[in-house]
Amino acid sequence: MSKGRVLVVDDEPNALRVLSAILGEAGFHVRTASHVAEAKRLLHEDELDAVITDIRMPGEDGRQLFDYIQQEFSQIPVIFLTAFGSVESAVRAMMEGAFYYFVKPPDYAALKGILARAVEQCSLKREVEELKARISAGERRPAFVVGSTSSRKIWENIQIIKDAESSVLIHGETGTGKELVARALHFQGVRKDRPFVAVNCAAIPKELIESELFGYEKGAFTGAASQRIGRVEQAAGGTLFLDEIGELDISVQAKLLRLLQEKEFERLGGNRKVSVDFRLLASTNRHLPDEVAQGTFREDLFYRINVFCIEVPPLRERVSDIPLLVAEFLKEFCARENKLLSLSPAVMQLFEQYPWPGNIRQLRNVLERAVVLSRGREITELELPVEITAHRSATISSLAPVRPLKEAEADLIRDALERCHGNKSQAARLLGMSRKTLYKRIADFNL
C-alpha cells in the first residue's frame, strides 16, 4: 500500500533517479519532473500528497514553484533540497510556509521521516476541507452507526421499510438518536432527493404549533402581514418528521389525524383546501399507550402513526456503538477546530463503563468539550467533565456495592446542579439533556 503520492522536482537526472528509487523502496508512489513547467502539469494531473523540489534550477526555480503551489494547491506541503549557497533562501521559504528543507545530499532516513509527516498533514488538511465543505453546504445526512446487535437490527428494519409510504413511530429515551433513525429512513429511501422537514414539537409553544405546522393566510390574526407556508407544506413530496409527537396538544392531534387521513388541510385563516403528499415519521420518549389510557393522546392518531414502530435502546445497552460514535464526533469537531486528535485507551474504557443518562447527545457534548480543551494529540481524562471521571472512581473498587442506575443518575444530576449553582438550564446543557427532561428527573428523584 502506497504511503503517499510524491512529486520530486530536480534538473539533475542523477539526483532524480537516486531520490525516486530510495522513496519508491520506502513505499511512496513517486512522480518526477526535471523543470517547473512539467511539475505544474503533474500537479494538475495527479492528486499529490507532497512535493520535494530543488531550489536552484534553470528558468523558473523552486521558490517560484513554491509560490505557485501556495496559491493553487495550498494543502500540499513542500520540502526543499538546497545547496549550501542557498540555505538562506530555504530558511526564508520555511518562514513563508514551506514544510522543511534539507541540504544536499540529504540524510535519506531523516527525509523519509519528514516526508511521512508531510503526507499525514496533507491528508488531514484534505479531510478538514471536505468536512468544512459539507458543513457549509448544510449537509445533514449523518451516518447511522451500526456496531451493536440492536443497532444492526434497527438498520435492517430501516432497509425493509425505507421505501414504504406508511408512517413510522420511533420510540426511545431522550438523546438516543431517534432523529438519526428518521434521517436514515428518509435519505435511504425513494424520497431522499425531496425535503426532509423536522419539527421539534416540544420546543414550540402550544399556541404557535398549529400555525407552525399548517401555516396561515394574510390577516389570519394580528401580526399576520403576509401568507406563511407551514412545515407540512414545506415537506411536500418528502418527509415530515415530528420529534416528540407526544407533546402535541389534543386539539392539534385532531387536525393532524385529519391531515393524515385526507392528505389535505387548510391554512389558518383560509378556506381553501391544500393537497399535500408526504411521509410522516414521528418520535417520542413517552409510552404512548399510557398516554392514550390517560386521555392525553388520541387513540385513533396513535394507531395511525404506529404502523411501524422502531425501538431505539439507550446508549448504555449498546456499548459497542460507542467507539464508532466517538470516531464520528471526533471527525466532526476536529474538522471544526483544525485539530488532529485521538482518544486515549483509558478514556475509551471510561466511556464504555459510563451509563450515559443523556445518551448520544451527552456523549457528543462531552467530546465537543474535550476537543476544544485538548492541547495535545490525545484526549485524556483531564479534558473530561467530573461526572465521567467520578463514575470511574465510584466503580473502581470491586468491593463497593453496585448502585442502582437511578441512584447514580440522581447523584449526577445533584452534582451538576451544585456545579451550576442551581441554574437548571446550565445543568441541563452540562448533562446533555433538555431542560424539560431535567425538570422531570428532578421531580422523579425528589431532588
C-alpha positions as CSV (number, residue, x, y, z in Angstrom):
1,M,0.0,0.0,0.0
2,S,1.4,3.4,-1.0
3,K,2.5,5.7,1.8
4,G,1.6,8.7,-0.4
5,R,2.0,10.3,-3.8
6,V,5.1,12.5,-4.0
7,L,6.4,14.7,-6.7
8,V,10.2,15.2,-6.9
9,V,11.5,18.1,-9.0
10,D,15.2,18.5,-9.9
11,D,17.0,19.5,-13.0
12,E,19.8,16.9,-12.3
13,P,18.8,13.5,-13.8
14,N,21.0,11.5,-11.4
15,A,19.5,13.2,-8.4
16,L,16.0,12.4,-9.7
17,R,16.9,8.7,-10.2
18,V,18.5,8.3,-6.8
19,L,15.8,10.0,-4.8
20,S,12.9,8.4,-6.6
21,A,14.4,5.0,-6.1
22,I,15.0,5.5,-2.4
23,L,11.5,6.8,-1.8
24,G,10.0,4.1,-4.0
25,E,11.6,1.4,-1.9
26,A,10.2,3.1,1.2
27,G,6.7,2.7,-0.1
28,F,6.0,6.1,-1.6
29,H,4.5,6.5,-5.1
30,V,6.9,8.9,-6.9
31,R,6.4,11.2,-9.9
32,T,9.4,13.1,-11.2
33,A,9.8,16.4,-13.1
34,S,13.0,18.0,-14.4
35,H,11.7,21.5,-14.6
36,V,8.9,23.7,-13.1
37,A,6.6,23.7,-16.1
38,E,6.5,19.9,-16.1
39,A,5.9,19.9,-12.3
40,K,2.9,22.3,-12.7
41,R,1.4,19.9,-15.3
42,L,1.7,16.9,-12.9
43,L,0.2,18.9,-10.1
44,H,-2.9,19.3,-12.2
45,E,-2.9,15.7,-13.4
46,D,-2.4,13.8,-10.2
47,E,-3.6,14.2,-6.6
48,L,-0.3,14.6,-4.9
49,D,0.4,14.5,-1.2
50,A,3.8,16.3,-1.1
51,V,6.4,18.0,-3.3
52,I,10.2,17.8,-2.9
53,T,12.0,20.3,-5.0
54,D,15.4,21.7,-5.6
55,I,15.6,25.5,-5.3
56,R,18.1,26.4,-8.0
57,M,17.0,25.3,-11.4
58,P,17.3,26.9,-14.9
59,G,14.3,29.1,-15.8
60,E,11.6,29.1,-13.1
61,D,13.2,27.9,-9.8
62,G,12.0,26.1,-6.8
63,R,10.9,29.3,-5.0
64,Q,8.6,30.2,-7.9
65,L,7.2,26.7,-7.9
66,F,6.6,27.0,-4.1
67,D,4.7,30.3,-4.7
68,Y,2.6,28.6,-7.3
69,I,1.7,25.7,-5.0
70,Q,0.9,28.1,-2.2
71,Q,-1.6,29.8,-4.4
72,E,-3.1,26.9,-6.3
73,F,-2.6,23.8,-4.1
74,S,-2.2,25.2,-0.6
75,Q,-2.9,21.9,1.1
76,I,0.2,20.3,-0.5
77,P,3.4,20.6,1.7
78,V,6.7,21.5,0.0
79,I,10.1,20.2,1.1
80,F,13.2,22.0,-0.3
81,L,16.5,20.5,-1.3
82,T,19.2,23.1,-1.4
83,A,23.0,23.5,-1.8
84,F,24.9,25.3,0.9
85,G,24.9,28.5,-1.0
86,S,21.1,28.8,-0.9
87,V,20.3,27.9,2.6
88,E,19.2,31.4,3.4
89,S,16.6,31.2,0.6
90,A,15.3,27.9,2.0
91,V,15.0,29.3,5.5
92,R,13.1,32.2,4.2
93,A,10.7,29.8,2.4
94,M,10.2,27.9,5.7
95,M,9.1,31.2,7.3
96,E,6.6,31.6,4.5
97,G,5.1,28.2,4.9
98,A,7.4,25.6,3.5
99,F,7.3,22.3,5.4
100,Y,11.1,21.6,5.7
101,Y,14.4,21.9,3.9
102,F,17.5,19.6,3.5
103,V,21.0,20.5,2.4
104,K,22.2,18.3,-0.5
105,P,22.9,15.4,-0.2
106,P,20.1,14.9,2.4
107,D,20.0,12.4,5.2
108,Y,17.7,10.0,3.5
109,A,16.4,8.3,6.7
110,A,15.5,11.7,8.1
111,L,14.0,12.8,4.8
112,K,11.7,9.7,4.7
113,G,10.5,10.5,8.2
114,I,9.8,14.2,7.4
115,L,8.1,13.2,4.2
116,A,5.8,10.8,6.1
117,R,4.8,13.6,8.4
118,A,4.2,15.9,5.4
119,V,1.9,13.3,3.7
120,E,0.0,12.9,7.0
121,Q,-0.5,16.7,7.3
122,C,-1.8,16.9,3.7
123,S,-4.2,14.1,4.3
124,L,-5.6,15.8,7.4
125,K,-5.9,19.1,5.6
126,R,-7.9,17.5,2.8
127,E,-10.2,15.8,5.3
128,V,-10.7,19.0,7.2
129,E,-11.6,20.9,3.9
130,E,-14.0,18.2,2.9
131,L,-15.8,18.3,6.2
132,K,-15.9,22.1,6.2
133,A,-17.4,22.0,2.7
134,R,-20.1,19.5,3.9
135,I,-20.9,21.6,6.9
136,S,-21.0,24.9,5.0
137,A,-23.2,23.3,2.3
138,G,-25.6,22.4,5.1
139,E,-25.3,18.7,4.5
140,R,-27.2,16.9,7.3
141,R,-27.0,13.3,6.4
142,P,-25.1,11.9,9.4
143,A,-24.1,8.3,9.2
144,F,-26.2,5.8,11.2
145,V,-23.7,3.9,13.4
146,V,-24.1,0.1,13.3
147,G,-21.9,-1.6,15.9
148,S,-24.2,-3.4,18.4
149,T,-26.7,-6.1,17.7
150,S,-29.6,-3.8,18.4
151,S,-28.3,-1.1,16.1
152,R,-27.8,-3.7,13.4
153,K,-31.5,-4.8,13.9
154,I,-32.6,-1.1,13.6
155,W,-30.6,-0.8,10.4
156,E,-32.2,-4.0,8.9
157,N,-35.6,-2.6,9.7
158,I,-34.7,0.7,8.1
159,Q,-33.8,-1.1,4.9
160,I,-37.1,-3.1,4.9
161,I,-39.4,-0.1,5.4
162,K,-37.4,2.8,3.9
163,D,-39.5,3.0,0.7
164,A,-42.9,2.4,2.3
165,E,-45.5,5.1,2.4
166,S,-46.7,4.1,5.9
167,S,-46.0,6.1,9.0
168,V,-43.2,5.1,11.4
169,L,-43.1,5.8,15.2
170,I,-39.6,5.9,16.7
171,H,-39.5,5.3,20.4
172,G,-36.6,5.8,22.8
173,E,-35.2,7.8,25.6
174,T,-34.1,11.5,25.1
175,G,-30.8,11.7,23.2
176,T,-30.7,8.2,21.9
177,G,-30.6,9.3,18.2
178,K,-34.2,9.0,17.2
179,E,-33.7,11.8,14.6
180,L,-30.8,9.9,13.1
181,V,-33.1,6.9,12.5
182,A,-35.6,9.3,10.9
183,R,-33.0,10.8,8.7
184,A,-31.7,7.4,7.7
185,L,-35.2,6.3,6.7
186,H,-35.6,9.4,4.5
187,F,-32.1,9.5,2.9
188,Q,-32.0,5.8,2.3
189,G,-35.4,5.8,0.7
190,V,-37.1,6.9,-2.6
191,R,-37.8,10.4,-1.2
192,K,-34.1,11.1,-0.5
193,D,-34.0,13.9,-3.1
194,R,-37.1,15.6,-1.7
195,P,-37.3,17.8,1.5
196,F,-36.8,16.4,5.0
197,V,-38.6,18.7,7.4
198,A,-38.1,18.2,11.1
199,V,-40.3,19.8,13.7
200,N,-39.5,19.7,17.4
201,C,-42.9,19.6,19.0
202,A,-41.6,20.1,22.5
203,A,-39.8,23.3,21.6
204,I,-42.7,25.2,20.0
205,P,-45.2,26.9,22.3
206,K,-48.7,25.3,22.4
207,E,-50.3,28.5,20.9
208,L,-47.9,28.6,18.0
209,I,-47.7,24.9,17.0
210,E,-50.8,25.0,14.7
211,S,-49.6,27.9,12.6
212,E,-46.1,26.4,12.5
213,L,-47.4,23.2,11.1
214,F,-50.2,24.4,8.8
215,G,-49.1,28.0,8.0
216,Y,-51.5,30.9,7.8
217,E,-53.1,33.4,5.4
218,K,-52.5,37.1,5.4
219,G,-54.7,38.7,8.1
220,A,-55.4,35.4,9.8
221,F,-54.6,37.1,13.1
222,T,-53.0,40.3,14.4
223,G,-49.4,40.5,13.0
224,A,-50.1,38.1,10.1
225,A,-48.9,40.7,7.5
226,S,-48.4,38.1,4.7
227,Q,-49.1,34.5,3.9
228,R,-46.8,31.9,5.5
229,I,-46.2,28.3,4.3
230,G,-46.2,25.8,7.2
231,R,-43.9,22.9,7.8
232,V,-46.4,20.4,6.4
233,E,-46.4,22.2,3.0
234,Q,-42.6,22.6,3.1
235,A,-42.4,18.8,3.3
236,A,-44.4,18.2,0.1
237,G,-43.1,15.2,-1.8
238,G,-40.7,14.4,1.0
239,T,-40.8,13.5,4.7
240,L,-42.3,15.3,7.7
241,F,-40.6,14.3,11.0
242,L,-42.5,15.2,14.2
243,D,-40.0,14.9,17.0
244,E,-41.6,14.3,20.4
245,I,-45.1,14.0,19.0
246,G,-46.4,13.2,22.4
247,E,-46.1,16.9,23.3
248,L,-48.8,17.9,20.8
249,D,-51.9,19.4,22.3
250,I,-55.0,17.3,21.9
251,S,-56.7,19.8,19.5
252,V,-53.7,19.8,17.2
253,Q,-53.7,16.0,17.3
254,A,-57.2,16.1,15.8
255,K,-56.1,18.3,12.9
256,L,-53.0,16.1,12.3
257,L,-55.2,13.0,12.2
258,R,-57.5,14.6,9.6
259,L,-54.4,15.6,7.6
260,L,-53.1,12.0,7.6
261,Q,-56.5,10.6,6.5
262,E,-57.3,13.1,3.8
263,K,-53.8,14.3,2.8
264,E,-55.1,17.9,2.7
265,F,-55.5,20.8,5.1
266,E,-56.4,24.5,5.4
267,R,-54.0,27.2,6.4
268,L,-55.1,29.2,9.4
269,G,-57.5,32.0,8.3
270,G,-58.1,30.3,5.0
271,N,-60.9,28.2,3.5
272,R,-59.1,26.6,0.6
273,K,-58.0,23.0,0.8
274,V,-54.3,22.5,0.2
275,S,-53.4,19.0,-1.0
276,V,-50.0,17.6,0.1
277,D,-48.2,14.4,-0.3
278,F,-45.6,13.5,2.4
279,R,-44.5,10.6,4.6
280,L,-44.9,11.0,8.3
281,L,-42.2,9.9,10.7
282,A,-42.7,10.6,14.4
283,S,-40.7,10.1,17.6
284,T,-41.4,10.0,21.3
285,N,-39.8,9.3,24.6
286,R,-43.2,8.7,26.2
287,H,-45.1,5.4,26.4
288,L,-48.0,6.5,24.2
289,P,-50.3,3.6,25.2
290,D,-50.2,5.0,28.7
291,E,-50.9,8.5,27.3
292,V,-53.9,7.0,25.4
293,A,-55.2,5.4,28.6
294,Q,-54.9,8.8,30.4
295,G,-56.7,10.6,27.6
296,T,-53.8,12.9,26.7
297,F,-53.1,11.3,23.3
298,R,-55.8,10.3,20.8
299,E,-56.1,6.6,20.3
300,D,-57.0,6.9,16.6
301,L,-53.9,9.0,16.0
302,F,-51.7,6.6,17.9
303,Y,-52.8,3.7,15.6
304,R,-52.4,5.9,12.5
305,I,-48.8,6.8,13.3
306,N,-47.8,3.4,14.8
307,V,-48.0,1.4,11.6
308,F,-44.3,0.5,12.1
309,C,-42.5,1.0,15.4
310,I,-38.7,1.2,15.8
311,E,-37.4,0.9,19.4
312,V,-34.1,2.8,19.9
313,P,-32.3,1.4,23.0
314,P,-30.4,3.7,25.4
315,L,-26.6,4.0,24.8
316,R,-25.8,2.0,28.0
317,E,-27.4,-1.0,26.3
318,R,-25.4,-0.7,23.1
319,V,-21.8,-0.2,24.4
320,S,-20.3,-1.5,21.1
321,D,-21.7,1.6,19.3
322,I,-19.6,3.9,21.5
323,P,-16.2,3.6,19.6
324,L,-18.0,4.2,16.3
325,L,-19.9,7.2,17.6
326,V,-16.7,8.6,19.1
327,A,-14.9,8.3,15.7
328,E,-17.8,10.2,14.0
329,F,-17.9,13.0,16.6
330,L,-14.1,13.4,16.7
331,K,-14.0,13.7,13.0
332,E,-16.6,16.5,13.1
333,F,-15.2,18.5,15.9
334,C,-11.5,18.1,14.9
335,A,-12.5,19.5,11.5
336,R,-14.2,22.5,13.1
337,E,-11.3,23.2,15.5
338,N,-8.5,22.3,13.0
339,K,-7.1,19.6,15.2
340,L,-5.9,16.0,14.9
341,L,-6.9,14.1,18.0
342,S,-7.4,10.5,19.2
343,L,-8.9,9.1,22.3
344,S,-6.6,7.5,25.0
345,P,-7.4,3.9,25.8
346,A,-8.2,4.9,29.4
347,V,-10.8,7.4,28.2
348,M,-12.4,4.9,25.8
349,Q,-12.6,2.4,28.7
350,L,-14.3,5.1,30.8
351,F,-16.8,5.8,28.1
352,E,-17.7,2.2,27.8
353,Q,-18.3,1.9,31.5
354,Y,-20.2,5.1,32.0
355,P,-24.1,4.8,31.9
356,W,-24.7,7.9,29.8
357,P,-28.0,9.1,31.2
358,G,-28.1,11.7,28.4
359,N,-27.3,9.1,25.8
360,I,-25.7,10.0,22.4
361,R,-26.4,13.7,22.9
362,Q,-24.4,13.7,26.2
363,L,-21.6,11.8,24.5
364,R,-21.5,14.3,21.7
365,N,-21.3,17.2,24.2
366,V,-18.6,15.6,26.2
367,L,-16.5,15.1,23.1
368,E,-17.1,18.6,21.8
369,R,-15.9,19.9,25.2
370,A,-12.8,17.6,25.2
371,V,-11.7,18.6,21.6
372,V,-12.0,22.3,22.5
373,L,-10.0,21.9,25.7
374,S,-7.3,19.5,24.4
375,R,-3.8,20.9,23.8
376,G,-2.0,17.7,22.8
377,R,-2.6,15.0,20.2
378,E,-4.7,12.8,22.5
379,I,-7.8,13.3,24.6
380,T,-7.1,12.3,28.2
381,E,-9.1,12.2,31.5
382,L,-8.0,15.8,32.1
383,E,-10.4,17.0,29.4
384,L,-13.4,15.1,30.7
385,P,-16.2,16.6,32.9
386,V,-16.1,15.4,36.6
387,E,-19.3,13.3,36.3
388,I,-17.4,10.9,33.9
389,T,-14.3,10.5,36.0
390,A,-16.3,10.4,39.2
391,H,-18.2,7.4,37.9
392,R,-14.9,5.5,37.4
393,S,-13.8,6.4,40.9
394,A,-17.2,5.2,42.3
395,T,-16.9,1.8,40.5
396,I,-13.2,1.1,40.6
397,S,-13.4,-1.0,43.7
398,S,-14.9,-4.4,43.2
399,L,-15.9,-4.4,46.9
400,A,-18.2,-1.5,46.6
401,P,-21.9,-2.4,46.2
402,V,-23.4,-1.9,42.8
403,R,-25.7,1.1,42.9
404,P,-29.0,1.2,41.1
405,L,-28.8,3.2,37.9
406,K,-31.5,5.7,39.1
407,E,-29.4,6.4,42.2
408,A,-26.3,7.0,40.1
409,E,-28.3,9.3,37.8
410,A,-29.7,11.2,40.7
411,D,-26.2,11.8,42.1
412,L,-25.0,13.1,38.7
413,I,-28.0,15.5,38.5
414,R,-27.4,16.6,42.0
415,D,-23.7,17.2,41.3
416,A,-24.5,19.1,38.1
417,L,-26.9,21.4,39.9
418,E,-24.3,22.1,42.6
419,R,-21.7,22.9,40.0
420,C,-24.1,25.2,38.2
421,H,-25.2,26.9,41.5
422,G,-28.8,25.7,40.9
423,N,-29.1,27.0,37.4
424,K,-31.2,24.3,35.7
425,S,-30.6,25.5,32.1
426,Q,-26.8,25.3,32.6
427,A,-27.1,21.9,34.4
428,A,-29.2,20.5,31.5
429,R,-26.6,21.5,29.0
430,L,-23.8,20.0,31.2
431,L,-25.7,16.7,31.4
432,G,-26.6,16.7,27.7
433,M,-30.4,16.6,28.2
434,S,-33.2,19.0,27.6
435,R,-34.4,21.3,30.4
436,K,-37.8,19.7,30.3
437,T,-36.2,16.2,30.9
438,L,-34.1,17.6,33.7
439,Y,-37.2,19.0,35.4
440,K,-38.9,15.6,35.1
441,R,-35.8,13.8,36.5
442,I,-35.7,16.3,39.4
443,A,-39.4,15.6,40.2
444,D,-38.9,11.8,39.8
445,F,-35.9,11.7,42.2
446,N,-37.5,14.2,44.5
447,L,-34.3,16.4,44.4
